[in-house]
Amino acid sequence: MDAITANFVDGIGAAAATSGVLSQLQGRIFALLYLTPGSLSLDEIADQLQQSKGNISVNIRGVVEWHLVRRVSIERSRKDHYEAATDFWLVMREIMERRFRWNMRQVLSTVAETGRSLSTDTRGAGVRAAEKRAFINERLERMRTFFEVVDASIGAFAAGQAVTPETMQNVIRLAAPMLRRRR
């Protein structure tokens, strides 16, 4: 592998390792394929990355699952060959939907469940307990509003609609007075 490709492969591998989506080796596999015209077999990928064919085989499944790499057939070859995806819109949409939006929905579910628990909790009476419930409720509402906006923004992004940070901030600012009125 030439120095330019090696630098790119190592850099994308390092970025992948901190992404929470791919492992370092999966990032390196994608990067190698991305800078390779055409496709490579598992043997060629293993040779270029100085890894075992088995390790490459296991890790390539993850990048195929994330639609970063696709299997291609080569005429008169019984080996699997792979090439990198180049449509980053589709790739990012998949990652946003499957990874980040799922996490947003987990947060929203937790906020809703905590809110239900808070409204049915009858253990505390008095001013101090009421103040604590009001405080927790306000915090839950702020979190719910923020994550609903982010979830909707990810949905808009996945649908190909433009969402700017300013739009998100404006929605949150508009929601703030509603939160104050709910108290």
Secondary structure, 3 states (H helix, E strand, C coil): CCHHHHHHHHHHHHHHHCCCCCCHHHHHHHHHHHCCCCCEEHHHHHHHHCCCHHHHHHHHHHHHHCCCEEEECCCCCCCCEEEECCCHHHHHHHHHHHHHHHHHHHHHHHHHHHHHHHHHCCCCCCHHHHHHHHHHHHHHHHHHHHHHHHHHHHHHHHCCCCCCHHHHHHHHHHHHHHHHHHC
